[in-house]
Amino acid sequence: MTDLLNKAYDSEDFRKLGHEIVDLLADYLQSQKMGKEKKVLPWQNPDNLLSKYQNDFKNNKNQNIKNFYAELLNDSIHIYNPNYMGHQVCPPLPISAIAELFNSLLNNGQAIYEMGPAANVMERIIIEWISAKFNYPKEAFGILTSGGSIGNLTALLAARQSQTQYDAWEKGSKKQFAIMVSEQAHYSVSRAVKIMGWGEQGIIQLPVDKNFRVDPNYLEKRYKEAIDKNIQVIAVVANVCNTATGSFDPIEKMADFCEKYKIWLHADAAHGGAAIFLEKYKHLLKGIDRADSIVLDFHKMMMNSALTTAVLFKEGNKSYETFSQKASYLLKGKQAYEWYNSANRSLECTKYWMSLKIYSIIKAYGEDIFKDYVETTFHIASTFAKIIKKENDFELALEPESNIVCFRFNPENKNLSSAELSTLNADKRKKLTEDGHFYIVQTDLSEETWLRVTLMNPFTTEKNIKEMLNALRRI
């Protein structure tokens, strides 16, 4: 072994650097959550930032790593800052980062038990725990995977397997398949359909009501239209909740329809599923236990660092049948159906030990930490909406059901058209982003541009909200 390799693996060097980086990150965490750092996003021109790191990369030897990481902090968006109100990305609990460090050093994959014994055992425990929260039966099972996009694809592949008697996977199929989904569904659902080769015809959009929930009156109509076109509808997807507005689809009515026609019901609960932890919000998820599959992102409303997603199947055997194929160098015969060998149930082979972060949080704080987080973030969204309703120059798109709020600036006595309001709000959002003191996003609702916040930071207060609104006014 070379001297360089010996040094790179030196445990004392690791200990020293580890202490320095933890100190750096702890100081960063404290300054951000207290709002001492004013800018959420240190905006830079993308080409300028690229040039900076291209030059840095050329000098890639014998650098001070602590200084390098400190510089990266300066060039990154700050999720822990209370003025961060943008995308559905949570400020992860610090213990999640500790679990990441532990995981990265051990580097245990989960394809087969012997390569990840504790990892496979721990994943089963977490899957059984979260399945029970959704009132799934004991025979339910599932997997953890890297994000909601892969999660939705995995669930819809299982739906295809179940609904087509496995012909599509083993033999291919010339028949046109489709799913029915809200026009407000996350793009990962339509992407999954296109990955499976069904094209635009494979996506049957369901209109929404004034609160941007699926209008169940269209289920029969769209289904019969598909039959007339010789299209086989294999699944219906319910938003729990949708990304744009945080609205929850009527799961019960969608489940009634699916049971009537023996169609797979998939609940995309990537964001809203965590509401199951609070009695006061469980009504939003009424009927989710009737879904054939559920996707839940732990990195959204459960304070995990990205990416960790549960894919749950009401009939546990569907977890095994999604990716039925032979891999002689990994799994043979009965091994393909052994719970502790996860490769045959996942798109991933060298699968990350995702369960460690969730398990660590529960060991450290108990599951009430999830209830506290959902309650805190949903409450600040409700507060946000109340503030907007008291302002004469702002308006709500709809009453929020979750921690997502859509609103816009609408100056008094201007009588601006819909198009003018859209342009005005998009321009204000762009300037606010480049200023960097606040971070929010925008969305299109009924062909109009609205501003949108997802209040993921439990340290965001009414004061932060009012300061952000005043900043929008000044722009």
Beta strands, then each sheet from edge to edge (+ up, - down):
strand 1: 141-145
strand 2: 176-182
strand 3: 203-206
strand 4: 231-239
strand 5: 264-268
strand 6: 293-297
strand 7: 309-313
strand 8: 394-396
strand 9: 404-409
strand 10: 441-445
strand 11: 448-454
sheet 1: 1+ 7- 6+ 5+ 4+ 2+ 3+
sheet 2: 8+ 9- 11+ 10-
end
